[in-house]
Amino acid sequence: MSAEGAGDTSVDGYEFYDSSMVGDVVIVTDSGERTVDPANGLNGWNLSWAGWRAGSAV
């Protein structure tokens, strides 16, 4: 599976899609969007370690 246009070198983001792998950490800055709520079902990737531990059963 690949993103639409990922194989087209003229498309913005080509280098990102060409060199990134599943599991790579990506930090998005200055997007103008709000942070995704950690409780939205997309796992805990938006939580700090302290926040994750606070909600953990451990």
The first five atom37 places (N, CA, C, CB, O) and aatype in JSON, in Angstrom:
{
  "aatype": [12, 15, 0, 6, 7, 0, 7, 3, 16, 15, 19, 3, 7, 18, 6, 13, 18, 3, 15, 15, 12, 19, 7, 3, 19, 19, 9, 19, 16, 3, 15, 7, 6, 1, 16, 19, 3, 14, 0, 2, 7, 10, 2, 7, 17, 2, 10, 15, 17, 0, 7, 17, 1, 0, 7, 15, 0, 19],
  "atom_mask": [
    [1, 1, 1, 1, 1],
    [1, 1, 1, 1, 1],
    [1, 1, 1, 1, 1],
    [1, 1, 1, 1, 1],
    [1, 1, 1, 0, 1],
    [1, 1, 1, 1, 1],
    [1, 1, 1, 0, 1],
    [1, 1, 1, 1, 1],
    [1, 1, 1, 1, 1],
    [1, 1, 1, 1, 1],
    [1, 1, 1, 1, 1],
    [1, 1, 1, 1, 1],
    [1, 1, 1, 0, 1],
    [1, 1, 1, 1, 1],
    [1, 1, 1, 1, 1],
    [1, 1, 1, 1, 1],
    [1, 1, 1, 1, 1],
    [1, 1, 1, 1, 1],
    [1, 1, 1, 1, 1],
    [1, 1, 1, 1, 1],
    [1, 1, 1, 1, 1],
    [1, 1, 1, 1, 1],
    [1, 1, 1, 0, 1],
    [1, 1, 1, 1, 1],
    [1, 1, 1, 1, 1],
    [1, 1, 1, 1, 1],
    [1, 1, 1, 1, 1],
    [1, 1, 1, 1, 1],
    [1, 1, 1, 1, 1],
    [1, 1, 1, 1, 1],
    [1, 1, 1, 1, 1],
    [1, 1, 1, 0, 1],
    [1, 1, 1, 1, 1],
    [1, 1, 1, 1, 1],
    [1, 1, 1, 1, 1],
    [1, 1, 1, 1, 1],
    [1, 1, 1, 1, 1],
    [1, 1, 1, 1, 1],
    [1, 1, 1, 1, 1],
    [1, 1, 1, 1, 1],
    [1, 1, 1, 0, 1],
    [1, 1, 1, 1, 1],
    [1, 1, 1, 1, 1],
    [1, 1, 1, 0, 1],
    [1, 1, 1, 1, 1],
    [1, 1, 1, 1, 1],
    [1, 1, 1, 1, 1],
    [1, 1, 1, 1, 1],
    [1, 1, 1, 1, 1],
    [1, 1, 1, 1, 1],
    [1, 1, 1, 0, 1],
    [1, 1, 1, 1, 1],
    [1, 1, 1, 1, 1],
    [1, 1, 1, 1, 1],
    [1, 1, 1, 0, 1],
    [1, 1, 1, 1, 1],
    [1, 1, 1, 1, 1],
    [1, 1, 1, 1, 1]
  ],
  "atom_positions": [
    [[0.84, -1.18, 0.0], [0.0, 0.0, 0.0], [0.89, 1.24, 0.0], [-0.96, 0.0, 1.22], [1.89, 1.28, 0.72]],
    [[0.55, 2.21, -0.77], [1.3, 3.46, -0.76], [0.35, 4.63, -0.92], [2.37, 3.46, -1.87], [-0.79, 4.47, -1.38]],
    [[0.82, 5.78, -0.55], [0.01, 6.99, -0.66], [-0.08, 7.42, -2.12], [0.6, 8.14, 0.2], [0.85, 7.21, -2.9]],
    [[-1.19, 8.01, -2.47], [-1.37, 8.48, -3.85], [-0.29, 9.5, -4.19], [-2.78, 9.11, -4.03], [-0.07, 10.46, -3.45]],
    [[0.39, 9.29, -5.28], [1.43, 10.21, -5.73], [2.79, 9.96, -5.08], [0.0, 0.0, 0.0], [3.74, 10.67, -5.38]],
    [[2.89, 8.98, -4.21], [4.14, 8.75, -3.49], [5.3, 8.37, -4.41], [3.95, 7.68, -2.45], [6.46, 8.61, -4.08]],
    [[4.99, 7.79, -5.56], [6.05, 7.41, -6.48], [6.4, 8.49, -7.5], [0.0, 0.0, 0.0], [7.28, 8.29, -8.34]],
    [[5.73, 9.62, -7.42], [5.94, 10.72, -8.37], [6.92, 11.72, -7.76], [4.59, 11.41, -8.72], [6.58, 12.41, -6.8]],
    [[8.11, 11.82, -8.31], [9.15, 12.68, -7.74], [8.81, 14.16, -7.79], [10.44, 12.45, -8.47], [9.45, 14.97, -7.12]],
    [[7.79, 14.54, -8.58], [7.43, 15.96, -8.66], [6.41, 16.36, -7.58], [6.85, 16.27, -10.05], [6.1, 17.54, -7.43]],
    [[5.9, 15.39, -6.82], [4.89, 15.65, -5.8], [5.55, 16.1, -4.5], [4.03, 14.39, -5.56], [6.55, 15.53, -4.07]],
    [[4.97, 17.15, -3.88], [5.46, 17.57, -2.56], [5.39, 16.38, -1.61], [4.63, 18.78, -2.0], [4.39, 15.66, -1.58]],
    [[6.41, 16.17, -0.86], [6.44, 15.08, 0.1], [7.03, 13.79, -0.43], [0.0, 0.0, 0.0], [7.11, 12.81, 0.3]],
    [[7.45, 13.77, -1.69], [8.01, 12.54, -2.27], [9.15, 11.99, -1.43], [8.5, 12.81, -3.69], [9.18, 10.8, -1.11]],
    [[10.09, 12.86, -1.06], [11.25, 12.39, -0.3], [10.83, 11.79, 1.04], [12.24, 13.53, -0.07], [11.42, 10.81, 1.5]],
    [[9.81, 12.4, 1.67], [9.32, 11.86, 2.94], [8.8, 10.44, 2.74], [8.21, 12.76, 3.52], [9.21, 9.52, 3.46]],
    [[7.91, 10.24, 1.78], [7.34, 8.91, 1.54], [8.39, 7.93, 1.04], [6.21, 9.0, 0.54], [8.3, 6.73, 1.33]],
    [[9.36, 8.4, 0.31], [10.38, 7.52, -0.23], [11.34, 7.03, 0.86], [11.16, 8.23, -1.32], [11.87, 5.92, 0.77]],
    [[11.57, 7.85, 1.88], [12.58, 7.49, 2.88], [12.01, 7.09, 4.23], [13.51, 8.63, 3.07], [12.75, 6.62, 5.09]],
    [[10.7, 7.25, 4.45], [10.15, 6.91, 5.76], [9.69, 5.46, 5.8], [8.99, 7.84, 6.11], [9.42, 4.84, 4.77]],
    [[9.62, 4.93, 7.01], [9.18, 3.55, 7.23], [8.08, 3.54, 8.28], [10.37, 2.65, 7.66], [7.99, 4.45, 9.1]],
    [[7.25, 2.51, 8.25], [6.22, 2.35, 9.28], [6.91, 2.33, 10.64], [5.39, 1.04, 9.05], [7.88, 1.6, 10.84]],
    [[6.39, 3.12, 11.56], [6.96, 3.19, 12.9], [7.89, 4.36, 13.11], [0.0, 0.0, 0.0], [8.26, 4.64, 14.25]],
    [[8.28, 5.06, 12.04], [9.13, 6.24, 12.19], [8.4, 7.3, 13.01], [9.54, 6.8, 10.81], [7.2, 7.52, 12.84]],
    [[9.12, 7.94, 13.87], [8.55, 9.03, 14.67], [8.47, 10.28, 13.79], [9.4, 9.3, 15.96], [9.45, 10.65, 13.14]],
    [[7.31, 10.92, 13.79], [7.11, 12.13, 13.0], [6.58, 13.21, 13.93], [6.13, 11.88, 11.8], [5.59, 13.01, 14.62]],
    [[7.23, 14.35, 13.94], [6.79, 15.48, 14.75], [6.31, 16.56, 13.79], [7.93, 16.0, 15.69], [7.09, 17.08, 12.98]],
    [[5.04, 16.9, 13.89], [4.46, 17.93, 13.03], [4.42, 19.23, 13.82], [3.03, 17.53, 12.53], [3.88, 19.27, 14.93]],
    [[5.0, 20.28, 13.26], [5.0, 21.58, 13.94], [4.37, 22.64, 13.05], [6.43, 21.99, 14.32], [4.39, 22.53, 11.83]],
    [[3.82, 23.64, 13.67], [3.27, 24.8, 12.97], [2.23, 24.44, 11.9], [4.38, 25.58, 12.32], [2.16, 25.09, 10.86]],
    [[1.44, 23.41, 12.16], [0.43, 23.01, 11.18], [-0.85, 23.83, 11.31], [0.1, 21.54, 11.33], [-1.67, 23.87, 10.39]],
    [[-1.02, 24.49, 12.45], [-2.24, 25.24, 12.68], [-3.38, 24.36, 13.16], [0.0, 0.0, 0.0], [-4.48, 24.86, 13.43]],
    [[-3.15, 23.07, 13.26], [-4.16, 22.13, 13.73], [-3.98, 21.86, 15.21], [-4.1, 20.81, 12.94], [-2.91, 22.1, 15.77]],
    [[-5.02, 21.36, 15.84], [-4.92, 21.02, 17.26], [-4.39, 19.59, 17.41], [-6.29, 21.16, 17.96], [-4.46, 18.8, 16.48]],
    [[-3.87, 19.28, 18.58], [-3.37, 17.95, 18.87], [-4.53, 16.96, 18.95], [-2.56, 17.94, 20.18], [-5.58, 17.28, 19.51]],
    [[-4.35, 15.79, 18.39], [-5.38, 14.76, 18.42], [-5.57, 14.3, 19.87], [-5.01, 13.57, 17.5], [-4.6, 14.07, 20.59]],
    [[-6.83, 14.16, 20.28], [-7.14, 13.69, 21.63], [-6.61, 12.26, 21.79], [-8.68, 13.75, 21.9], [-6.94, 11.4, 20.98]],
    [[-5.81, 12.0, 22.81], [-5.27, 10.65, 23.01], [-6.35, 9.59, 23.2], [-4.35, 10.64, 24.21], [-6.09, 8.4, 23.0]],
    [[-7.55, 9.98, 23.58], [-8.64, 9.03, 23.81], [-9.43, 8.72, 22.54], [-9.57, 9.56, 24.88], [-10.5, 8.12, 22.62]],
    [[-8.93, 9.12, 21.37], [-9.69, 8.93, 20.14], [-9.55, 7.54, 19.53], [-9.27, 9.95, 19.13], [-10.11, 7.27, 18.47]],
    [[-8.81, 6.65, 20.18], [-8.67, 5.29, 19.69], [-7.43, 5.06, 18.84], [0.0, 0.0, 0.0], [-7.22, 3.95, 18.37]],
    [[-6.62, 6.08, 18.63], [-5.41, 5.9, 17.83], [-4.2, 5.56, 18.69], [-5.13, 7.16, 17.02], [-3.06, 5.88, 18.34]],
    [[-4.45, 4.92, 19.82], [-3.41, 4.5, 20.75], [-2.93, 5.68, 21.58], [-2.22, 3.87, 20.0], [-3.59, 6.72, 21.6]],
    [[-1.83, 5.53, 22.24], [-1.35, 6.56, 23.16], [-0.19, 7.37, 22.64], [0.0, 0.0, 0.0], [0.57, 7.93, 23.44]],
    [[-0.01, 7.45, 21.33], [1.16, 8.13, 20.79], [1.17, 9.62, 21.07], [1.23, 7.9, 19.32], [2.21, 10.26, 20.95]],
    [[0.02, 10.18, 21.43], [-0.05, 11.61, 21.7], [0.09, 11.93, 23.17], [-1.34, 12.17, 21.18], [-0.08, 13.08, 23.58]],
    [[0.41, 10.93, 23.98], [0.57, 11.13, 25.42], [2.04, 11.26, 25.78], [-0.07, 9.98, 26.19], [2.9, 10.62, 25.18]],
    [[2.31, 12.09, 26.77], [3.67, 12.1, 27.33], [3.85, 10.79, 28.1], [3.9, 13.36, 28.28], [2.87, 10.11, 28.38]],
    [[5.07, 10.44, 28.43], [5.32, 9.23, 29.19], [4.6, 9.3, 30.54], [6.84, 9.02, 29.4], [4.0, 8.32, 30.98]],
    [[4.67, 10.46, 31.19], [4.0, 10.62, 32.49], [2.49, 10.46, 32.34], [4.33, 12.0, 33.1], [1.85, 9.84, 33.18]],
    [[1.92, 11.02, 31.27], [0.49, 10.88, 31.02], [0.09, 9.45, 30.74], [0.0, 0.0, 0.0], [-0.97, 9.0, 31.19]],
    [[0.91, 8.74, 30.01], [0.63, 7.35, 29.71], [0.67, 6.51, 30.97], [1.64, 6.8, 28.69], [-0.21, 5.68, 31.21]],
    [[1.7, 6.75, 31.79], [1.82, 6.01, 33.06], [0.65, 6.32, 33.99], [3.15, 6.36, 33.75], [0.19, 5.44, 34.72]],
    [[0.18, 7.55, 33.97], [-0.94, 7.94, 34.86], [-2.2, 7.15, 34.5], [-1.22, 9.46, 34.75], [-3.02, 6.87, 35.38]],
    [[-2.38, 6.79, 33.23], [-3.56, 6.05, 32.82], [-3.33, 4.55, 32.74], [0.0, 0.0, 0.0], [-4.23, 3.8, 32.38]],
    [[-2.12, 4.11, 33.09], [-1.76, 2.71, 33.01], [-2.24, 1.94, 34.22], [-0.28, 2.57, 32.87], [-2.4, 2.49, 35.31]],
    [[-2.48, 0.65, 34.03], [-2.85, -0.21, 35.15], [-1.61, -0.69, 35.91], [-3.66, -1.42, 34.64], [-1.73, -1.39, 36.92]],
    [[-0.44, -0.32, 35.43], [0.81, -0.77, 36.06], [1.1, 0.07, 37.28], [1.99, -0.69, 35.08], [2.11, -0.15, 37.95]]
  ]
}
